[in-house]
Amino acid sequence: MRSKDATGLNEALRTYLQRKGLKTALDRASAVDDWPTIVGPQIARVTEPQGVSKDGILFVRVRSAAWMQELQLMSPQILKQLGQREKKIRRIMWSVA
């Protein structure tokens, strides 16, 4: 497949997803897969994203209460990083695993 064909297919898929209202849901869901890249290795080692609700709440399990408290304070920065990557997450719900 040529690069031009791949670009055309990519654009067609993006347009289809937007038209069907699925692009936002996919952007949100990809936050789970991209979590280690977004938060870095240290936070990724002590957290496990569980999923994203339809209204943009990301659920994340944390290894300890101390880490959960620290991450709650960091929520604004993490939400900003998610926004910069177009993940459309509006809130993070932390829970101790």
Secondary structure, DSSP 4 states (H G I P E B T S, - for coil): --HHHHHHHHHHHHHHHHHTT-HHHHHHHHHHHHHHHHH-HHHHHHEEEEEE-TTSEEEEEES-HHHHHHHHHHHHHHHHHHHHTT----EEEEEE-
